[in-house]
Amino acid sequence: MNPSNYSAISFPSLGIEVNPGRGLALGSMTIHYYGLVIAAGLMLAALYACKRSKEFGLKDDDIVDGVLWVTPFAIVCARVYYVAFTWEAYAENPISILYIWEGGIAIYGGVLGAILGVTVFCRVKKLKLATVLDLVLLGFLIGQSIGRWGNFFNREAFGAPTDSFFRMGLYNDTTGIWEYYHPTFLYESVWNLAGLVLLHFLSKKRQYDGQVALGYAAWYGLGRSLIEGLRMDSLYWGPFRVSQVLAALSCVAAAAVLVWQSFRPHDPAKLYVNQVAAMQKEKAETEKDKPEKA
């Protein structure tokens, strides 16, 4: 499948047909919608995290600094993940690995890179990793849900041919016919949005730090393992779809830990946000008790 062969997009069951461009031309430069959509997702994820930072015992500055730390890790790892499983495309010209503007990133690599970036960030800033992951991965669901629409503009990341109600039509300029596929980018976008709504409300009643992060791994892993099976552009390791296997394993592991934790008692005082509140209260009382200088 070559996305460049396609122009118009339709959802016949909904009576929708559009033909969006792939970017904005500014003189000799083109700003691709894919990049704009990814940037919008990142911005909204950061705004959401800033809005809720105090609920997790964090500061707005922690979020802003974290974005600056995590973004490079996510981009590099997303590229490395993709190249690792499509090495034959780069073997003859390794320098092309750096040509990221030509496409070729994998969202699961981005997730792993973000977690690595958060881990380093927390070590440097002396923040609790599980707490930061709880908030970051909520934001990630926003970024993933919005970011998948970049695939829509690029006419990519769709699934196998289908005649189902949800089919997406792509007009093939080469053959002059409509072809119908599973809009897997849309399935994943909706799945991530549903996960965001669910975990947003559950996070307000979390019992321990890391509970939301485990919920993310279980939810996203379940959805991705099912949706990946419909895609035609999966990255393979032998006969296995890499992202599907990784998603299934992360889902099972996270679900197992969630079940195990559900049978354990959890002291609210150990939540990072409550520890921070207790330290701030103690500091305020100490300052209050200090004798005033003459």
C-alpha positions in Angstrom: 0.0 0.0 0.0 1.3 3.4 -1.0 -0.5 6.2 0.8 0.6 8.6 -2.0 -1.7 6.8 -4.4 -4.8 7.9 -2.5 -6.7 11.2 -2.6 -10.4 11.3 -1.6 -11.6 9.7 1.7 -15.2 8.6 2.3 -17.3 6.9 5.0 -20.1 5.7 2.8 -22.4 4.5 5.6 -22.3 8.0 7.0 -22.6 9.8 3.7 -19.2 11.5 4.1 -16.7 12.2 1.4 -13.8 14.6 1.8 -10.4 15.2 0.2 -8.2 17.0 2.7 -4.7 18.1 1.7 -1.7 16.7 3.4 -0.3 20.1 4.5 -0.2 23.8 4.3 2.1 25.3 1.6 4.0 28.3 2.9 6.2 29.4 -0.1 8.7 26.6 -0.7 7.9 25.0 2.7 5.1 22.6 3.5 3.8 22.2 7.0 2.2 18.8 7.1 -1.1 18.3 8.9 0.4 15.2 10.6 2.9 17.3 12.4 0.3 19.9 13.3 -2.1 17.2 14.7 0.7 15.7 16.8 1.7 19.1 18.1 -1.9 19.8 19.0 -2.2 16.5 20.9 1.0 17.3 22.8 -0.2 20.8 23.7 -3.6 19.6 25.0 -1.9 16.8 26.9 0.4 19.3 28.6 -2.5 21.7 29.4 -4.5 18.8 30.9 -1.5 17.7 33.0 -1.0 21.3 34.2 -4.6 21.6 35.1 -4.5 18.5 37.3 -1.0 18.7 38.6 -1.9 19.8 42.1 -4.2 16.7 42.4 -1.1 14.6 42.1 1.2 16.7 44.4 3.0 18.2 41.4 3.6 21.8 40.1 2.9 23.3 36.7 6.6 23.9 36.4 7.2 20.1 36.8 4.9 19.5 33.9 6.5 22.1 31.6 10.0 20.8 32.5 8.8 17.3 32.0 7.5 17.9 28.5 10.9 19.4 27.5 12.6 16.3 28.9 10.2 13.6 27.6 9.5 14.8 24.1 13.0 14.1 22.7 13.1 10.7 24.3 9.7 9.8 22.8 10.7 11.0 19.3 14.0 9.2 19.3 12.6 5.9 20.6 9.6 6.0 18.3 12.1 6.2 15.4 14.5 3.6 16.8 11.6 1.2 17.3 10.4 1.6 13.7 13.9 1.3 12.2 14.7 -1.8 14.3 11.9 -3.7 12.7 12.3 -2.3 9.2 16.1 -2.4 9.0 16.1 -3.7 5.5 14.8 -0.4 4.3 17.8 1.5 5.8 20.6 -1.1 5.5 22.0 0.2 2.2 21.8 3.9 3.3 22.0 4.1 7.1 22.2 7.9 7.1 18.5 7.8 6.0 17.7 6.8 9.5 18.0 10.5 10.3 15.4 11.5 7.6 12.5 11.3 10.1 10.6 13.9 8.0 10.1 11.2 5.4 8.0 9.2 7.9 8.6 6.1 9.9 7.8 6.3 13.6 6.1 3.8 15.9 3.7 4.9 18.6 4.7 2.1 20.9 8.3 3.2 20.7 7.1 6.7 21.6 5.4 5.3 24.7 8.5 3.4 25.8 10.6 6.4 25.1 8.3 8.7 27.1 8.5 6.2 30.1 12.3 6.2 29.8 12.3 10.0 29.7 10.0 10.3 32.7 12.2 7.9 34.6 15.3 10.0 34.0 13.4 13.2 34.7 12.1 11.9 38.1 15.6 10.9 39.1 17.0 14.3 38.3 14.0 16.2 39.9 13.6 13.8 42.8 9.9 13.2 42.1 8.0 10.0 42.7 8.0 8.0 39.4 4.7 6.2 39.9 2.9 9.5 40.5 4.4 11.3 37.5 3.5 8.3 35.3 -0.1 8.4 36.5 -0.5 11.9 35.2 1.8 11.6 32.2 0.0 8.6 30.8 -3.4 10.2 31.2 -2.0 13.0 29.1 -0.7 10.4 26.7 -4.2 9.2 26.0 -5.1 12.7 24.9 -2.1 12.9 22.6 -2.7 9.4 21.2 -6.4 10.0 20.6 -5.8 13.3 18.8 -2.5 12.2 17.1 -4.1 9.2 15.3 -6.0 11.8 13.2 -2.6 12.6 11.6 -2.9 9.1 10.0 -6.2 10.2 8.5 -4.5 13.1 6.7 -1.7 10.9 5.6 -4.0 8.1 4.4 -2.1 5.5 6.5 -2.5 3.2 9.4 -5.7 1.7 8.1 -6.6 -2.0 8.3 -7.6 -4.9 6.1 -10.3 -4.6 3.4 -13.8 -4.7 4.7 -17.5 -4.1 3.7 -18.6 -3.4 7.3 -20.7 -0.4 8.4 -17.6 1.4 9.6 -15.6 1.0 6.4 -13.5 3.8 5.2 -13.2 4.4 1.4 -10.0 5.5 -0.2 -10.0 6.6 -3.8 -7.0 5.1 -5.6 -5.7 7.6 -8.1 -3.7 4.9 -9.8 -6.5 2.4 -10.5 -9.3 4.9 -10.5 -11.5 2.9 -8.1 -12.6 3.1 -4.5 -11.1 0.7 -2.0 -12.6 0.1 1.4 -10.7 -0.7 4.6 -11.1 -0.8 8.4 -10.3 2.7 9.7 -8.0 1.4 12.5 -6.7 4.8 13.2 -10.3 5.8 14.1 -10.8 2.7 16.2 -7.7 3.5 18.2 -8.6 7.1 18.6 -12.0 6.3 20.0 -10.6 3.6 22.2 -8.1 6.0 23.7 -10.7 8.7 24.2 -12.9 6.2 26.1 -9.9 5.2 28.2 -9.2 8.8 29.0 -12.8 9.4 30.2 -12.7 6.2 32.3 -9.3 6.8 33.9 -9.9 10.5 34.4 -12.7 9.8 36.8 -11.1 6.7 38.4 -7.9 8.7 39.0 -9.9 11.0 41.4 -10.4 7.9 43.6 -7.0 6.2 43.2 -5.8 4.3 46.2 -2.1 4.2 45.5 0.5 5.8 43.2 0.9 3.9 40.0 -2.7 2.7 39.8 -3.6 5.0 36.9 -0.4 4.0 35.0 -1.4 0.3 35.4 -4.9 1.1 34.2 -3.4 2.8 31.1 -1.2 -0.2 30.4 -4.1 -2.6 30.7 -6.6 -0.5 28.7 -4.3 0.6 25.9 -2.7 -2.8 25.7 -6.1 -4.5 25.3 -7.3 -2.1 22.6 -4.0 -2.1 20.7 -3.7 -5.9 20.8 -7.1 -6.2 19.2 -6.8 -3.4 16.7 -3.3 -4.3 15.6 -4.6 -7.6 14.3 -6.7 -5.7 11.7 -3.8 -3.6 10.4 -1.9 -4.2 7.2 1.2 -2.2 8.0 2.3 -3.9 11.2 5.9 -4.3 12.2 6.9 -8.0 12.4 9.4 -10.0 14.3 9.4 -13.3 12.4 5.7 -14.3 12.3 4.7 -12.1 15.2 3.2 -8.6 15.0 5.6 -6.8 17.5 3.2 -4.2 18.8 0.4 -6.8 19.2 2.5 -9.1 21.3 3.9 -6.2 23.4 0.4 -4.8 23.9 -1.0 -8.2 24.9 1.8 -8.9 27.4 1.6 -5.4 28.9 -2.2 -5.8 29.3 -2.0 -9.1 31.0 0.9 -8.0 33.3 -0.9 -4.7 34.3 -4.2 -6.5 34.9 -2.5 -9.1 37.1 -0.9 -6.4 39.2 -4.2 -4.4 39.5 -6.0 -7.5 40.7 -3.2 -8.3 43.2 -3.2 -4.7 44.5 -7.0 -4.8 44.9 -6.6 -7.4 47.7 -4.0 -5.3 49.6 -4.7 -2.5 52.1 -3.7 1.0 51.0 -3.0 3.8 53.4 -4.2 7.2 51.9 -1.3 8.9 53.7 1.2 7.2 51.4 -0.3 8.8 48.3 2.3 11.3 47.1 -0.2 14.2 47.0 -1.0 13.6 50.6 2.6 13.4 51.6 3.3 16.7 49.9 0.3 18.2 51.6 1.5 16.9 55.0 5.0 18.4 54.4 3.6 21.7 53.4 1.3 21.8 56.5 4.3 20.9 58.7 6.4 23.6 57.1 3.7 26.2 57.5 3.2 25.4 61.2 7.0 25.5 61.8 7.1 29.0 60.2 4.2 30.1 62.3 5.8 29.0 65.5 9.1 30.8 64.8 9.5 33.9 67.0 9.1 37.2 65.2 12.3 39.1 64.7 12.5 42.4 66.6 
